[in-house]
Amino acid sequence: MAKNENRQFVGLKCSRCGKLIRPTSKNKRNTPDKLEMKKYCPNCRQNTVFKETKLGK
């Protein structure tokens, strides 16, 4: 099975409380810009905007 170099692991950070949750991967060839999605934040207990950050290892 070939390794896909276009996949990059990123984390999503809540723009309201700043909690880093939801590690995910994205294809950096198809989406070179930073991800920005509305998701449910369990810390804020509401739907907020999540922005892409680097995933710490």
N, CA, C and O of each residue as an XYZ file, in Angstrom:
228
protein
N       0.835     -1.167      0.000
C       0.000      0.000      0.000
C       0.887      1.238      0.000
O       1.777      1.360      0.841
N       0.657      2.149     -0.924
C       1.484      3.339     -1.074
C       1.108      4.390     -0.036
O      -0.056      4.526      0.341
N       2.110      5.123      0.412
C       1.876      6.202      1.362
C       1.491      7.460      0.589
O       2.105      7.777     -0.429
N       0.495      8.162      1.063
C       0.017      9.362      0.401
C       0.673     10.576      1.038
O       0.374     10.897      2.188
N       1.572     11.267      0.313
C       2.273     12.425      0.855
C       1.419     13.683      0.844
O       1.788     14.680      1.465
N       0.288     13.658      0.154
C      -0.563     14.840      0.097
C      -1.418     15.011      1.348
O      -1.927     16.104      1.596
N      -1.585     13.957      2.138
C      -2.375     14.031      3.360
C      -1.540     14.644      4.479
O      -0.380     14.279      4.671
N      -2.141     15.582      5.219
C      -1.471     16.254      6.312
C      -2.400     16.234      7.514
O      -3.583     16.551      7.385
N      -1.880     15.864      8.691
C      -2.686     15.843      9.900
C      -2.682     17.223     10.532
O      -1.628     17.824     10.738
N      -3.875     17.718     10.836
C      -4.049     19.031     11.444
C      -5.036     18.912     12.597
O      -5.801     17.951     12.681
N      -5.009     19.887     13.471
C      -5.972     19.953     14.556
C      -6.919     21.103     14.314
O      -6.586     22.047     13.599
N      -8.089     21.032     14.898
C      -9.058     22.113     14.792
C      -9.201     22.764     16.159
O      -9.378     22.076     17.164
N      -9.125     24.089     16.196
C      -9.155     24.837     17.437
C     -10.400     25.713     17.468
O     -10.716     26.395     16.493
N     -11.097     25.690     18.586
C     -12.305     26.497     18.749
C     -11.916     27.973     18.787
O     -11.005     28.359     19.520
N     -12.595     28.787     18.007
C     -12.269     30.207     17.961
C     -12.823     30.960     19.172
O     -12.414     32.089     19.440
N     -13.740     30.347     19.893
C     -14.338     31.028     21.050
C     -13.590     30.732     22.344
O     -13.209     31.662     23.055
N     -13.369     29.452     22.667
C     -12.708     29.114     23.929
C     -11.238     28.768     23.748
O     -10.481     28.792     24.718
N     -10.815     28.447     22.520
C      -9.406     28.162     22.254
C      -8.988     26.737     22.536
O      -7.797     26.427     22.502
N      -9.941     25.859     22.814
C      -9.618     24.463     23.106
C      -9.305     23.719     21.808
O     -10.056     23.798     20.836
N      -8.186     22.998     21.809
C      -7.769     22.240     20.634
C      -8.401     20.859     20.689
O      -8.073     20.046     21.553
N      -9.314     20.604     19.755
C      -9.970     19.300     19.666
C     -10.074     18.906     18.212
O      -9.648     19.648     17.327
N     -10.631     17.755     17.966
C     -10.912     17.249     16.628
C      -9.695     17.162     15.731
O      -9.605     17.904     14.753
N      -8.748     16.270     16.034
C      -7.658     16.062     15.073
C      -8.220     15.437     13.799
O      -9.053     14.533     13.855
N      -7.760     15.923     12.668
C      -8.277     15.463     11.384
C      -7.164     15.548     10.357
O      -6.079     16.050     10.650
N      -7.426     15.067      9.173
C      -6.447     15.160      8.101
C      -7.070     15.893      6.927
O      -8.287     15.885      6.741
N      -6.213     16.523      6.142
C      -6.695     17.213      4.953
C      -5.743     16.950      3.811
O      -4.579     16.614      4.030
N      -6.227     17.100      2.601
C      -5.407     16.949      1.422
C      -4.868     18.329      1.078
O      -5.625     19.209      0.671
N      -3.554     18.524      1.241
C      -2.995     19.858      1.050
C      -2.909     20.270     -0.411
O      -2.700     21.447     -0.706
N      -3.066     19.323     -1.332
C      -3.106     19.680     -2.751
C      -4.467     20.281     -3.119
O      -4.532     21.265     -3.856
N      -5.543     19.695     -2.613
C      -6.885     20.173     -2.929
C      -7.289     21.391     -2.105
O      -8.014     22.254     -2.599
N      -6.827     21.477     -0.846
C      -7.181     22.599      0.032
C      -5.915     23.210      0.602
O      -5.540     22.888      1.730
N      -5.235     24.093     -0.149
C      -4.007     24.701      0.357
C      -4.270     25.750      1.435
O      -3.377     26.050      2.228
N      -5.482     26.313      1.477
C      -5.817     27.308      2.493
C      -6.111     26.619      3.817
O      -6.275     25.401      3.871
N      -6.175     27.413      4.890
C      -6.496     26.852      6.202
C      -7.973     26.482      6.259
O      -8.823     27.180      5.706
N      -8.265     25.377      6.936
C      -9.646     24.930      7.092
C     -10.371     25.819      8.092
O      -9.777     26.316      9.049
N     -11.655     26.010      7.857
C     -12.511     26.743      8.778
C     -13.897     26.132      8.680
O     -14.549     26.221      7.640
N     -14.354     25.503      9.777
C     -15.633     24.797      9.774
C     -16.430     25.140     11.021
O     -15.866     25.509     12.051
N     -17.747     25.014     10.919
C     -18.601     25.136     12.090
C     -18.841     23.738     12.640
O     -19.346     22.858     11.942
N     -18.471     23.546     13.903
C     -18.641     22.266     14.584
C     -19.169     22.523     15.984
O     -19.185     23.659     16.458
N     -19.603     21.449     16.640
C     -20.069     21.538     18.020
C     -18.879     21.459     18.966
O     -18.073     20.534     18.873
N     -18.764     22.415     19.869
C     -17.702     22.418     20.879
C     -18.304     21.962     22.207
O     -19.202     22.622     22.728
N     -17.828     20.844     22.766
C     -18.388     20.372     24.035
C     -18.028     21.277     25.209
O     -18.730     21.284     26.220
N     -16.947     22.038     25.088
C     -16.548     22.944     26.156
C     -17.467     24.177     26.198
O     -17.878     24.604     27.277
N     -17.786     24.740     25.038
C     -18.684     25.904     24.953
C     -20.155     25.496     24.958
O     -21.030     26.305     25.266
N     -20.417     24.247     24.618
C     -21.766     23.693     24.506
C     -22.604     24.397     23.442
O     -23.795     24.641     23.636
N     -21.967     24.719     22.319
C     -22.694     25.295     21.193
C     -21.863     25.151     19.927
O     -20.685     24.796     19.986
N     -22.477     25.425     18.787
C     -21.775     25.374     17.517
C     -20.920     26.623     17.368
O     -21.417     27.742     17.486
N     -19.624     26.425     17.106
C     -18.704     27.537     16.927
C     -17.842     27.275     15.705
O     -17.871     26.184     15.136
N     -17.080     28.276     15.308
C     -16.172     28.146     14.169
C     -14.875     27.539     14.665
O     -14.299     28.005     15.648
N     -14.413     26.492     13.978
C     -13.147     25.853     14.287
C     -12.159     26.200     13.185
O     -12.489     26.122     12.002
N     -10.932     26.589     13.577
C      -9.905     26.950     12.605
C      -8.753     25.964     12.698
O      -8.502     25.380     13.752
N      -8.062     25.790     11.592
C      -6.964     24.827     11.511
C      -5.731     25.308     12.269
O      -5.348     26.475     12.182
N      -5.115     24.383     13.019
C      -3.832     24.634     13.679
C      -2.952     23.418     13.461
O      -3.426     22.365     13.033
N      -1.671     23.565     13.757
C      -0.771     22.426     13.664
C      -1.064     21.474     14.812
O      -1.405     21.895     15.918
N      -0.930     20.214     14.538
C      -1.177     19.186     15.538
C       0.125     18.887     16.249
O       1.071     18.415     15.618
N       0.202     19.147     17.546
C       1.416     18.905     18.320
C       1.656     17.432     18.556
O       0.727     16.685     18.860
N       2.901     17.013     18.418
C       3.237     15.608     18.632
C       4.087     15.438     19.849
O       4.467     14.316     20.184
